[in-house]
C-alpha cells in the first residue's frame, strides 16, 4: 500500500538522525492540531460511499532525553452527510433544514519518534485507542444564522482502533530561551498520512435512514472501520 511505503520511507529518514540525537536544549512538550481528509479503507470503504473530513488536537511530552514524545489525542471526523428540506405541518411558508451526519470520534494514545528538530524533519508515530461512531440529525432554521431547533442521536457504537503514520515537519519559527538552558522552541507546519485499523462496529452510512411520511427506519452496517487520513497540521514545541 502507498501509505505503508510512505511510513517506511519516513522511518528510514528518522532512524539515522535519532542515532546521533543530542541531549542539550531539547523541547520537552509538543502540542498542536491537524485537519484534512478521511478516506474509508477495506471493508469500511465497501460500505461507505463518501470520503470525510476531520480535525485532531494533541498534546505530548518527551520521554526523558529520548527522541520520543508520548501523549494523548482527540480526533473528530465525519464520513458522510445527507441534507434535505422539510416544512412544518400546516405551515408551508416556513422551510427547515434537516442535516444528518455520520461521525467518528477517537480518543488515542500516541508515541511519536522524531529526531532533533531542524528546518525539515521526518517522524513516525504509532497510535491506539477507542473509536466512537455515531449518526445524528439536526433540525435548524433555513435563514442565517441557522439556529438549531432540535437534534437527536440516531445510532451509535464503540470499537477499538490502532494505527501508524508518518509525516514531515517544516519549521516556521524558532526561539531559544537563555534562562532555560537554551531550550529551543518552535512552530512547525506538518504534512502527515495515517492508516488506522478500526475494529468491527455497527454504523449508519449515507442512505441508511429511510423516511416515509412521518415514519423512518434504518439498517445498520457492520464491518471493520479502517481508514486513511491525509492532513496538514500546526505543531508547537516548548
URJO-V267050 format. One record per residue. N is the residue number from 1. RES is the residue in three letters. PSI is psi in radians with two decimals (999 if undefined). OMEGA is omega in whole degrees, 0 to 359 (NA if undefined). D_LAST is the distance of its C-alpha to the last C-alpha in Angstrom with 1 decimal. Layout:
n=N res=RES psi=PSI omega=OMEGA d_last=D_LAST
n=N res=RES psi=PSI omega=OMEGA d_last=D_LAST
This chain:
n=1 res=UNK psi=2.60 omega=182 d_last=34.9
n=2 res=UNK psi=-0.71 omega=182 d_last=32.9
n=3 res=UNK psi=-0.64 omega=178 d_last=29.6
n=4 res=UNK psi=-0.67 omega=178 d_last=30.3
n=5 res=UNK psi=-0.69 omega=179 d_last=30.8
n=6 res=UNK psi=-0.76 omega=179 d_last=27.6
n=7 res=UNK psi=-0.75 omega=179 d_last=25.7
n=8 res=UNK psi=-0.76 omega=179 d_last=27.8
n=9 res=UNK psi=-0.77 omega=179 d_last=27.1
n=10 res=UNK psi=-0.66 omega=178 d_last=23.3
n=11 res=UNK psi=-0.69 omega=178 d_last=23.7
n=12 res=UNK psi=-0.58 omega=178 d_last=26.0
n=13 res=UNK psi=-0.66 omega=186 d_last=23.5
n=14 res=UNK psi=-0.58 omega=188 d_last=20.5
n=15 res=UNK psi=-0.85 omega=179 d_last=22.6
n=16 res=UNK psi=-0.65 omega=180 d_last=23.8
n=17 res=UNK psi=-0.58 omega=182 d_last=20.4
n=18 res=UNK psi=-0.42 omega=179 d_last=19.2
n=19 res=UNK psi=-0.56 omega=181 d_last=22.3
n=20 res=UNK psi=0.40 omega=185 d_last=21.2
n=21 res=UNK psi=2.25 omega=180 d_last=17.6
n=22 res=UNK psi=2.91 omega=184 d_last=16.5
n=23 res=UNK psi=-0.04 omega=183 d_last=14.9
n=24 res=UNK psi=2.47 omega=175 d_last=13.8
n=25 res=UNK psi=0.60 omega=184 d_last=10.6
n=26 res=UNK psi=2.32 omega=170 d_last=8.7
n=27 res=UNK psi=2.47 omega=184 d_last=5.0
n=28 res=UNK psi=-0.38 omega=185 d_last=6.0
n=29 res=UNK psi=2.81 omega=180 d_last=5.0
n=30 res=UNK psi=2.30 omega=176 d_last=6.4
n=31 res=UNK psi=2.69 omega=179 d_last=8.4
n=32 res=UNK psi=-3.06 omega=176 d_last=11.2
n=33 res=UNK psi=2.68 omega=181 d_last=14.9
n=34 res=UNK psi=2.78 omega=181 d_last=17.8
n=35 res=UNK psi=2.59 omega=180 d_last=21.4
n=36 res=UNK psi=-2.85 omega=188 d_last=24.6
n=37 res=UNK psi=2.64 omega=174 d_last=27.8
n=38 res=UNK psi=2.28 omega=186 d_last=29.2
n=39 res=UNK psi=1.86 omega=180 d_last=32.2
n=40 res=UNK psi=2.53 omega=183 d_last=34.4
n=41 res=UNK psi=2.73 omega=175 d_last=35.5
n=42 res=UNK psi=-2.37 omega=182 d_last=38.5
n=43 res=UNK psi=-0.56 omega=178 d_last=40.6
n=44 res=UNK psi=-0.72 omega=178 d_last=38.2
n=45 res=UNK psi=-0.54 omega=178 d_last=38.9
n=46 res=UNK psi=-0.51 omega=183 d_last=42.6
n=47 res=UNK psi=-0.61 omega=187 d_last=42.7
n=48 res=UNK psi=2.25 omega=185 d_last=40.1
n=49 res=UNK psi=-0.07 omega=183 d_last=41.2
n=50 res=UNK psi=2.49 omega=168 d_last=38.1
n=51 res=UNK psi=2.98 omega=184 d_last=34.7
n=52 res=UNK psi=-2.93 omega=181 d_last=31.9
n=53 res=UNK psi=2.56 omega=181 d_last=28.5
n=54 res=UNK psi=2.92 omega=176 d_last=25.4
n=55 res=UNK psi=2.44 omega=182 d_last=21.9
n=56 res=UNK psi=2.60 omega=173 d_last=19.1
n=57 res=UNK psi=2.37 omega=185 d_last=16.1
n=58 res=UNK psi=2.70 omega=179 d_last=13.7
n=59 res=UNK psi=2.34 omega=180 d_last=11.1
n=60 res=UNK psi=2.88 omega=177 d_last=10.4
n=61 res=UNK psi=2.60 omega=179 d_last=9.5
n=62 res=UNK psi=2.42 omega=176 d_last=10.3
n=63 res=UNK psi=1.67 omega=182 d_last=14.0
n=64 res=UNK psi=-2.32 omega=177 d_last=14.5
n=65 res=UNK psi=0.44 omega=179 d_last=14.3
n=66 res=UNK psi=2.92 omega=175 d_last=15.4
n=67 res=UNK psi=0.46 omega=184 d_last=14.2
n=68 res=UNK psi=2.27 omega=171 d_last=14.4
n=69 res=UNK psi=2.41 omega=175 d_last=12.1
n=70 res=UNK psi=2.54 omega=183 d_last=14.3
n=71 res=UNK psi=-2.85 omega=183 d_last=14.2
n=72 res=UNK psi=2.62 omega=179 d_last=16.3
n=73 res=UNK psi=2.45 omega=174 d_last=17.4
n=74 res=UNK psi=2.16 omega=182 d_last=20.0
n=75 res=UNK psi=2.35 omega=177 d_last=22.1
n=76 res=UNK psi=2.15 omega=184 d_last=25.1
n=77 res=UNK psi=2.84 omega=169 d_last=27.6
n=78 res=UNK psi=2.63 omega=183 d_last=31.2
n=79 res=UNK psi=0.57 omega=176 d_last=33.8
n=80 res=UNK psi=2.66 omega=179 d_last=36.7
n=81 res=UNK psi=2.78 omega=177 d_last=38.4
n=82 res=UNK psi=2.34 omega=182 d_last=41.9
n=83 res=UNK psi=2.36 omega=177 d_last=42.9
n=84 res=UNK psi=2.91 omega=178 d_last=46.4
n=85 res=UNK psi=2.47 omega=176 d_last=48.4
n=86 res=UNK psi=2.88 omega=178 d_last=50.6
n=87 res=UNK psi=2.51 omega=176 d_last=53.1
n=88 res=UNK psi=2.46 omega=180 d_last=54.0
n=89 res=UNK psi=2.18 omega=180 d_last=57.4
n=90 res=UNK psi=-0.05 omega=179 d_last=60.0
n=91 res=UNK psi=1.26 omega=184 d_last=57.5
n=92 res=UNK psi=-0.17 omega=180 d_last=57.3
n=93 res=UNK psi=-0.27 omega=184 d_last=56.2
n=94 res=UNK psi=2.07 omega=179 d_last=52.6
n=95 res=UNK psi=2.39 omega=179 d_last=50.4
n=96 res=UNK psi=2.60 omega=174 d_last=47.4
n=97 res=UNK psi=2.27 omega=177 d_last=44.5
n=98 res=UNK psi=2.04 omega=183 d_last=43.9
n=99 res=UNK psi=2.28 omega=177 d_last=40.7
n=100 res=UNK psi=2.20 omega=180 d_last=40.0
n=101 res=UNK psi=2.41 omega=172 d_last=36.6
n=102 res=UNK psi=2.16 omega=192 d_last=36.0
n=103 res=UNK psi=2.74 omega=172 d_last=32.4
n=104 res=UNK psi=2.17 omega=171 d_last=30.1
n=105 res=UNK psi=2.39 omega=182 d_last=27.3
n=106 res=UNK psi=2.37 omega=168 d_last=25.2
n=107 res=UNK psi=2.09 omega=191 d_last=23.2
n=108 res=UNK psi=2.52 omega=162 d_last=21.5
n=109 res=UNK psi=2.48 omega=178 d_last=19.8
n=110 res=UNK psi=2.67 omega=171 d_last=18.0
n=111 res=UNK psi=2.21 omega=186 d_last=17.2
n=112 res=UNK psi=2.10 omega=178 d_last=15.6
n=113 res=UNK psi=2.00 omega=180 d_last=16.4
n=114 res=UNK psi=2.18 omega=180 d_last=14.5
n=115 res=UNK psi=-3.11 omega=178 d_last=15.0
n=116 res=UNK psi=2.30 omega=186 d_last=13.1
n=117 res=UNK psi=2.24 omega=175 d_last=11.7
n=118 res=UNK psi=-2.82 omega=179 d_last=14.4
n=119 res=UNK psi=-0.77 omega=175 d_last=16.0
n=120 res=UNK psi=2.15 omega=179 d_last=17.4
n=121 res=UNK psi=2.67 omega=177 d_last=16.7
n=122 res=UNK psi=2.73 omega=176 d_last=18.3
n=123 res=UNK psi=2.78 omega=173 d_last=17.4
n=124 res=UNK psi=2.75 omega=183 d_last=19.6
n=125 res=UNK psi=2.67 omega=173 d_last=19.2
n=126 res=UNK psi=2.56 omega=185 d_last=21.6
n=127 res=UNK psi=2.64 omega=176 d_last=22.0
n=128 res=UNK psi=2.56 omega=180 d_last=24.5
n=129 res=UNK psi=-2.54 omega=186 d_last=25.5
n=130 res=UNK psi=2.44 omega=173 d_last=27.9
n=131 res=UNK psi=2.31 omega=176 d_last=29.3
n=132 res=UNK psi=2.03 omega=180 d_last=31.2
n=133 res=UNK psi=2.26 omega=179 d_last=33.6
n=134 res=UNK psi=2.71 omega=176 d_last=35.5
n=135 res=UNK psi=2.25 omega=179 d_last=37.7
n=136 res=UNK psi=2.65 omega=178 d_last=38.1
n=137 res=UNK psi=2.34 omega=182 d_last=40.5
n=138 res=UNK psi=2.38 omega=174 d_last=40.1
n=139 res=UNK psi=2.25 omega=180 d_last=42.9
n=140 res=UNK psi=2.86 omega=177 d_last=42.2
n=141 res=UNK psi=2.61 omega=183 d_last=44.2
n=142 res=UNK psi=-0.54 omega=182 d_last=44.9
n=143 res=UNK psi=2.57 omega=176 d_last=44.3
n=144 res=UNK psi=2.39 omega=12 d_last=41.0
n=145 res=UNK psi=0.50 omega=173 d_last=38.9
n=146 res=UNK psi=0.92 omega=181 d_last=39.9
n=147 res=UNK psi=2.29 omega=178 d_last=39.9
n=148 res=UNK psi=2.29 omega=179 d_last=39.6
n=149 res=UNK psi=-0.76 omega=180 d_last=42.9
n=150 res=UNK psi=2.77 omega=177 d_last=42.3
n=151 res=UNK psi=2.79 omega=181 d_last=40.4
n=152 res=UNK psi=2.58 omega=174 d_last=40.8
n=153 res=UNK psi=2.09 omega=184 d_last=39.3
n=154 res=UNK psi=-0.57 omega=185 d_last=42.0
n=155 res=UNK psi=2.59 omega=176 d_last=40.8
n=156 res=UNK psi=2.84 omega=178 d_last=37.9
n=157 res=UNK psi=2.85 omega=182 d_last=37.1
n=158 res=UNK psi=2.50 omega=176 d_last=34.4
n=159 res=UNK psi=3.03 omega=178 d_last=33.7
n=160 res=UNK psi=2.83 omega=179 d_last=31.3
n=161 res=UNK psi=2.67 omega=175 d_last=29.2
n=162 res=UNK psi=2.68 omega=181 d_last=27.3
n=163 res=UNK psi=-3.05 omega=180 d_last=26.2
n=164 res=UNK psi=2.73 omega=180 d_last=24.3
n=165 res=UNK psi=3.03 omega=178 d_last=22.5
n=166 res=UNK psi=2.69 omega=181 d_last=21.3
n=167 res=UNK psi=3.04 omega=175 d_last=19.4
n=168 res=UNK psi=2.35 omega=177 d_last=18.3
n=169 res=UNK psi=2.28 omega=179 d_last=15.1
n=170 res=UNK psi=2.12 omega=184 d_last=15.8
n=171 res=UNK psi=2.30 omega=175 d_last=13.5
n=172 res=UNK psi=-0.57 omega=178 d_last=14.1
n=173 res=UNK psi=2.84 omega=182 d_last=12.2
n=174 res=UNK psi=2.45 omega=179 d_last=10.4
n=175 res=UNK psi=2.33 omega=177 d_last=9.7
n=176 res=UNK psi=2.44 omega=180 d_last=10.0
n=177 res=UNK psi=2.01 omega=183 d_last=10.2
n=178 res=UNK psi=-0.63 omega=185 d_last=13.5
n=179 res=UNK psi=0.03 omega=176 d_last=13.6
n=180 res=UNK psi=0.58 omega=178 d_last=10.9
n=181 res=UNK psi=0.61 omega=178 d_last=12.7
n=182 res=UNK psi=0.75 omega=177 d_last=11.4
n=183 res=UNK psi=2.07 omega=187 d_last=7.9
n=184 res=UNK psi=2.19 omega=174 d_last=7.2
n=185 res=UNK psi=2.74 omega=179 d_last=4.9
n=186 res=UNK psi=2.72 omega=173 d_last=7.0
n=187 res=UNK psi=2.31 omega=186 d_last=9.1
n=188 res=UNK psi=2.47 omega=167 d_last=11.6
n=189 res=UNK psi=2.27 omega=185 d_last=15.0
n=190 res=UNK psi=2.66 omega=174 d_last=16.2
n=191 res=UNK psi=2.22 omega=187 d_last=19.8
n=192 res=UNK psi=2.72 omega=175 d_last=20.7
n=193 res=UNK psi=2.64 omega=180 d_last=23.8
n=194 res=UNK psi=2.68 omega=166 d_last=24.6
n=195 res=UNK psi=2.09 omega=179 d_last=27.7
n=196 res=UNK psi=2.06 omega=179 d_last=28.0
n=197 res=UNK psi=1.78 omega=182 d_last=31.1
n=198 res=UNK psi=2.54 omega=177 d_last=32.2
n=199 res=UNK psi=3.07 omega=180 d_last=34.9
n=200 res=UNK psi=2.41 omega=179 d_last=38.3
n=201 res=UNK psi=2.84 omega=173 d_last=38.4
n=202 res=UNK psi=2.44 omega=185 d_last=40.8
n=203 res=UNK psi=2.84 omega=174 d_last=39.7
n=204 res=UNK psi=2.75 omega=178 d_last=41.3
n=205 res=UNK psi=3.14 omega=176 d_last=41.1
n=206 res=UNK psi=2.20 omega=181 d_last=42.5
n=207 res=UNK psi=-0.09 omega=180 d_last=46.2
n=208 res=UNK psi=-0.54 omega=180 d_last=46.0
n=209 res=UNK psi=2.17 omega=180 d_last=47.0
n=210 res=UNK psi=2.14 omega=180 d_last=50.6
n=211 res=UNK psi=2.20 omega=177 d_last=52.0
n=212 res=UNK psi=1.91 omega=183 d_last=55.8
n=213 res=UNK psi=-2.17 omega=178 d_last=57.1
n=214 res=UNK psi=0.19 omega=181 d_last=55.6
n=215 res=UNK psi=2.64 omega=175 d_last=54.7
n=216 res=UNK psi=2.75 omega=176 d_last=51.8
n=217 res=UNK psi=2.81 omega=176 d_last=51.1
n=218 res=UNK psi=2.70 omega=179 d_last=48.4
n=219 res=UNK psi=1.85 omega=181 d_last=48.3
n=220 res=UNK psi=2.61 omega=169 d_last=45.0
n=221 res=UNK psi=2.81 omega=175 d_last=44.0
n=222 res=UNK psi=2.16 omega=180 d_last=42.9
n=223 res=UNK psi=3.08 omega=167 d_last=41.0
n=224 res=UNK psi=2.70 omega=186 d_last=37.8
n=225 res=UNK psi=0.92 omega=182 d_last=34.9
n=226 res=UNK psi=2.65 omega=178 d_last=33.0
n=227 res=UNK psi=2.84 omega=173 d_last=31.3
n=228 res=UNK psi=2.61 omega=171 d_last=29.2
n=229 res=UNK psi=2.58 omega=173 d_last=26.4
n=230 res=UNK psi=2.05 omega=192 d_last=25.3
n=231 res=UNK psi=2.73 omega=165 d_last=22.2
n=232 res=UNK psi=2.68 omega=184 d_last=19.9
n=233 res=UNK psi=2.76 omega=169 d_last=16.3
n=234 res=UNK psi=2.18 omega=180 d_last=13.3
n=235 res=UNK psi=2.55 omega=177 d_last=9.9
n=236 res=UNK psi=2.21 omega=174 d_last=6.4
n=237 res=UNK psi=2.34 omega=184 d_last=3.8
n=238 res=UNK psi=999 omega=NA d_last=0.0
